[in-house]
């Protein structure tokens, strides 16, 4: 599952192929839509939750609220089912879904007129990032490269060769995770990758008041 972008996406993978998948794009309803998506995917596959042997969750980078929904849900499933929970960079999933062979980049919307981005040698090999920057600040650095994702679509002046998909589908995340696990690779811990400070911060002149 992944909730690091406006897409709320869930898939069931049997180690060889995607058995069932769901994806909805709604930047404000991650918490509302994720569990129904899980139920729908399991029903489409004709299996119950206790058949799951591993949970894979996108760790971002992404905005705080949406990203936490997926991570907390994945951790809850892992604890309830006593199965491992694996993290995977959301940008890696998008790169895998794009399936491009030559060098390219992935960019998602980071809000504040910025993008989360990473550079790839191929669909499975990240060579730079993930980072967060203003599109104009990295346009020259990524000049001549196809750029996959909603971040590229939002800023065509910086990324003229925008490619799909715009949003991650969990089937690609699951497929990449299955490949890496089968090869004996360790995935990331299921911890959020934020890349920048949260919007809410303690005021600089905050005064602690203690009772007498």
C-alpha positions in Angstrom: 0.0 0.0 0.0 1.0 3.6 -0.5 -0.4 6.9 0.6 2.6 9.2 0.1 1.0 10.9 -2.9 -2.6 12.0 -3.7 -3.1 8.3 -4.8 -4.5 5.9 -2.2 -3.4 2.6 -3.7 -3.5 -1.0 -2.5 -2.5 -4.2 -4.3 -2.3 -7.9 -3.5 0.7 -9.8 -5.0 1.3 -13.5 -4.9 5.1 -13.3 -5.4 4.8 -13.7 -9.1 2.0 -11.3 -10.2 -0.5 -8.8 -9.0 -3.7 -10.6 -8.1 -5.9 -7.5 -7.4 -5.3 -3.8 -7.2 -7.1 -0.5 -6.3 -6.1 3.1 -6.8 -8.0 6.3 -6.1 -6.7 9.9 -6.4 -7.9 12.1 -3.6 -5.4 14.2 -1.7 -7.7 14.9 1.3 -9.2 11.4 2.0 -6.4 9.0 2.6 -7.7 8.0 6.0 -11.2 7.5 4.7 -10.4 5.5 1.6 -7.5 3.3 2.5 -9.2 0.5 4.6 -12.2 0.2 2.1 -9.5 -0.2 -0.6 -7.9 -3.0 1.3 -11.3 -4.7 1.8 -12.0 -4.3 -1.9 -8.7 -5.8 -3.0 -9.1 -8.8 -0.7 -12.6 -9.4 -1.9 -11.6 -9.1 -5.6 -8.9 -11.7 -4.9 -11.2 -14.0 -3.0 -8.9 -14.1 0.1 -9.0 -13.0 3.7 -6.6 -10.7 5.4 -5.0 -13.6 7.4 -3.7 -15.0 4.0 -1.2 -12.1 3.9 2.4 -13.1 4.6 4.2 -9.7 4.2 3.1 -6.1 4.1 4.9 -3.6 1.9 4.3 0.1 2.4 5.6 3.2 0.6 7.7 5.3 2.9 7.6 8.5 0.8 8.9 11.0 0.5 5.5 12.6 0.9 3.4 15.1 3.0 3.1 14.2 6.7 -0.6 13.5 7.0 -1.2 11.2 4.0 2.1 9.4 4.5 1.3 8.5 8.1 -2.0 6.9 7.2 -0.4 4.2 5.1 2.5 3.6 7.6 0.3 3.4 10.6 -2.1 1.0 8.8 0.7 -1.2 7.6 2.2 -1.3 11.1 -1.2 -2.3 12.5 -1.7 -5.1 10.0 1.8 -6.3 10.7 1.2 -6.5 14.4 -2.2 -8.0 14.1 -1.0 -10.7 11.6 2.5 -11.2 13.1 4.0 -10.7 9.7 7.0 -8.5 8.6 6.3 -5.0 7.4 8.7 -3.7 4.7 9.3 -0.1 3.5 10.0 1.0 0.0 10.7 4.4 -1.4 7.6 5.7 -3.3 9.8 7.2 -6.0 11.4 3.8 -6.6 7.9 2.3 -7.2 7.1 5.0 -9.7 10.4 4.4 -11.5 9.7 0.7 -11.6 6.2 1.3 -13.0 7.6 3.6 -15.7 9.8 0.8 -17.0 12.2 3.1 -18.8 15.6 1.7 -19.8 17.9 4.7 -20.1 18.6 7.4 -17.5 15.5 9.3 -16.3 14.1 11.0 -13.2 11.0 10.8 -11.1 9.3 13.8 -9.6 6.2 14.0 -7.3 4.4 17.1 -6.0 5.9 18.2 -2.7 3.6 21.3 -2.5 5.1 24.7 -1.6 6.0 24.9 -5.3 8.6 22.1 -4.8 9.0 18.5 -6.0 10.3 15.3 -4.4 12.7 13.8 -7.0 15.3 11.2 -7.6 17.4 10.2 -10.6 17.6 6.6 -12.0 19.9 4.7 -14.3 17.1 2.3 -15.2 13.8 1.3 -13.7 15.4 -0.6 -10.8 18.5 1.5 -10.0 18.4 4.9 -8.2 21.6 6.9 -8.6 20.6 10.2 -6.9 18.1 11.3 -4.3 15.5 11.3 -3.0 15.6 15.1 -2.5 13.2 18.0 -2.3 13.8 21.1 -4.4 12.2 23.9 -6.5 11.8 22.7 -10.1 13.7 25.7 -11.5 16.7 24.8 -9.2 17.1 21.3 -10.7 15.9 21.9 -14.3 19.5 22.2 -15.5 20.6 19.2 -13.6 18.0 17.0 -15.1 18.1 18.6 -18.6 17.5 16.2 -21.4 16.0 13.5 -19.2 12.5 12.2 -19.2 10.8 12.9 -15.9 8.1 10.6 -14.6 5.3 11.6 -12.3 2.9 14.4 -11.3 5.7 16.7 -10.4 6.8 16.8 -14.0 3.3 17.4 -15.3 2.9 20.3 -12.9 6.0 22.1 -14.0 6.4 21.6 -17.8 8.7 24.6 -18.1 11.3 22.8 -15.9 10.6 19.3 -17.1 9.5 19.4 -20.8 9.8 15.7 -21.3 7.1 14.6 -18.8 6.2 10.9 -18.8 3.6 8.7 -17.1 2.4 7.4 -14.8 1.6 10.5 -12.8 0.8 8.5 -9.6 2.1 5.3 -8.2 0.0 2.1 -8.4 0.6 -0.3 -5.5 1.0 -3.2 -7.9 4.3 -1.7 -9.1 5.5 -1.2 -5.5 4.6 -4.8 -4.7 6.3 -6.1 -7.8 9.5 -4.3 -7.1 9.4 -5.5 -3.4 8.8 -9.1 -4.5 11.8 -9.0 -6.9 14.1 -7.5 -4.2 13.0 -10.0 -1.5 13.4 -12.9 -3.9 16.9 -11.7 -4.5 17.6 -11.7 -0.8 17.8 -7.9 -0.5 16.7 -6.1 2.6 14.1 -3.4 2.2 13.8 -0.2 4.1 12.3 -0.1 7.6 8.7 1.2 7.6 9.6 4.6 8.7 8.5 7.9 7.1 10.8 9.7 4.7 9.8 13.4 5.1 12.9 15.3 3.8 11.8 18.5 5.4 10.5 19.9 8.7 6.8 19.7 9.4 4.6 22.9 9.0 3.7 22.9 12.7 6.5 24.1 14.9 6.9 25.4 18.4 7.1 29.2 18.3 10.6 30.7 18.8 9.5 32.9 21.7 7.5 30.1 23.4 7.4 30.7 27.1 7.0 27.7 29.5 4.6 28.4 32.3 5.0 26.3 35.4 2.5 26.3 38.3 3.6 27.7 41.6 
